[in-house]
Amino acid sequence: MVGALSDEMEAGSSCDGATSKDSVGWGIVGYGWVARDYMAPGIRSAGHRLVAVADPGAASRAAAQAEGARAHADIAGLIAEPEVEAVYVATPNHLHRAAVEALAASGKAILCEKPMAASLGDAEAMAAAVSRSGAFYGTAFDQRHHPAHRAMRDGIREGRLGTVTAVRIVYACWLDRAWASFQGQDNWRIDPKQAGGGALIDLAPHGLDLCDFLLDESIEDIASLTQARAQDYAVDDGALLIGRTASGVLANLHVAYNCPDVLPRRRLEVVGTKGMLTAIDTMGQTPGGRLTFTDGTSGESETIAFDAEASPFLEQVRAFGSALRRPEERAAYSAERDLHTMRLLARAYGEALAPAA
Ligand SMILES: NC(=O)c1ccc[n+]([C@@H]2O[C@H](COP(=O)([O-])OP(=O)(O)OC[C@H]3O[C@@H](n4cnc5c(N)ncnc54)[C@H](O)[C@@H]3O)[C@@H](O)[C@H]2O)c1
C-alpha cells in the first residue's frame, strides 16, 4: 500500500527473545520506503539481524549504516556476505528480476516484494530461476500475516460462514504525481516501464493473494475495468476487478490511487450463507484495525479479538525465518502460486503488461 503515510508504524525496537538459532541474518536489496519503515523494524522486533543492504542510492546506504548495517552499492557485495542468510528484495518492480536471479544463483533465501515483477515475462523468468536453483523463495505478501486475516481464515475453516459466496475488497489511497516516499526519491510508481502499470498492479496483488489465503483456493476467472480519471500520469489510477474461484466464490476488488487518504478506503469482507466477516483498516502495513462477525440468522455483530500490536511485517519476518530453519514449513510459499497471481494481473490488464526487460 502506498501513500497514507499516516499508516506508518513506529519503528519497533523490542526483541521477542528469538533464540540465537532462530535469529536470521538478513540482507535487503533496495533500502527505500517499505524496507526502512516496515521491514527493518519487523526484523528488529522479531529479534533477527539486519546485516547488510545493497542500494545504489547514497542516501539509502547512509540510512542503513545509521541502523548499524553494512551498505553496498551493488548486490554482489551483499551476496559476498556469509552472515546474510535471507534477502528481502524491495527495489522498484522492474528491478526485482535481476535481483532474484542473482540471489537464486547464490543460494540465499529470497523474500521478494509484490508485485513479483513489472511484467509477466520477468515473473516467469524468476520462477524458472528459483526452480532451477532450488532456492527458498517467497513473495512478500505481508497481509497473509496480519493477525486479523489469520483470524478470518480460522473462522472460515471452522465453517462459521457456512458456504462462502463472495469476497469484497476496497483497497485505495491517494498517489499523485508529486508523491515521494522520501524527499528526492523518484516516483517510479507512475512510470509504466518501472512499475508495470498503476493502481491495479500495485494494489490488487494483495487482494488477489488474500483471496487465495482466506479461501484456500485461487481465483481462476478474472475481468476488469481500469480508469485514468483523477491523476495526470500515464498509468491507471483506479480499477475494478471481478473474479471467481474454481469452486464458485465470487470476488470483487476496488483499488485506486485517486481516493483521498482520509476517506474510508481499506475494507475486506467475506460473505457466506451463515454470516459475514468484515475487516476494516487491516489491509496495509500497520498493526491493528477492526474485525467483526455478523450472524446470518440474527443479523447481530460481534467483535473478533486478534493481536492488535503485531504488524504484518513482524509476523512475516517470523514466519519466513521459521520456514528457513524448518524446511517442512516452506509449503506455505510457492513461486508458482505467485506466478498465477501475476497471470491474473496480466489478464486483468488485457495482456497489456510490459514485455520482459
Ligand atoms: N507490501 C507492501 O505493503 C509494500 C509497500 C510499499 C512498497 N512495496 C513494494 O516494495 C518495493 C519498493 O517500494 P518502495 O515504496 O519502498 O520504493 P522506494 O522508491 O521508496 O525505494 C526503492 C529503493 O530501491 C533502490 N534501488 C534502485 N535501484 C536499485 C538497484 N538496482 N539495486 C538495489 N536498490 C535499488 C532505491 O535507491 C530506493 O532506495 C516495490 O516493489 C513495491 O511494490 C510493498
The ligand as a Gaussian input file, in Angstrom:
#p B3LYP/6-31G(d) Opt

LIG

0 1
 N        3.991000      -4.967000       0.853000
 C        3.739000      -3.674000       0.940000
 O        2.881000      -3.247000       1.683000
 C        4.576000      -2.706000       0.130000
 C        4.568000      -1.342000       0.458000
 C        5.353000      -0.479000      -0.295000
 C        6.122000      -0.964000      -1.348000
 N        6.090000      -2.281000      -1.656000
 C        6.911000      -2.806000      -2.765000
 O        8.275000      -2.658000      -2.380000
 C        9.080000      -2.277000      -3.481000
 C        9.782000      -0.955000      -3.141000
 O        8.841000       0.066000      -2.923000
 P        9.237000       1.400000      -2.092000
 O        7.987000       2.175000      -1.933000
 O        9.990000       1.037000      -0.868000
 O       10.194000       2.133000      -3.137000
 P       11.244000       3.289000      -2.839000
 O       11.340000       4.074000      -4.106000
 O       10.920000       4.018000      -1.591000
 O       12.617000       2.509000      -2.586000
 C       13.267000       1.786000      -3.596000
 C       14.752000       1.683000      -3.235000
 O       15.380000       0.856000      -4.226000
 C       16.646000       1.437000      -4.503000
 N       17.154000       0.943000      -5.788000
 C       17.002000       1.437000      -7.032000
 N       17.681000       0.679000      -7.932000
 C       18.266000      -0.323000      -7.226000
 C       19.103000      -1.419000      -7.584000
 N       19.448000      -1.659000      -8.845000
 N       19.555000      -2.224000      -6.585000
 C       19.218000      -2.002000      -5.294000
 N       18.414000      -0.977000      -4.907000
 C       17.957000      -0.150000      -5.861000
 C       16.388000       2.943000      -4.473000
 O       17.615000       3.679000      -4.329000
 C       15.488000       3.034000      -3.239000
 O       16.253000       3.179000      -2.046000
 C        8.136000      -2.232000      -4.679000
 O        8.170000      -3.442000      -5.360000
 C        6.765000      -2.025000      -4.053000
 O        5.708000      -2.530000      -4.850000
 C        5.336000      -3.156000      -0.932000

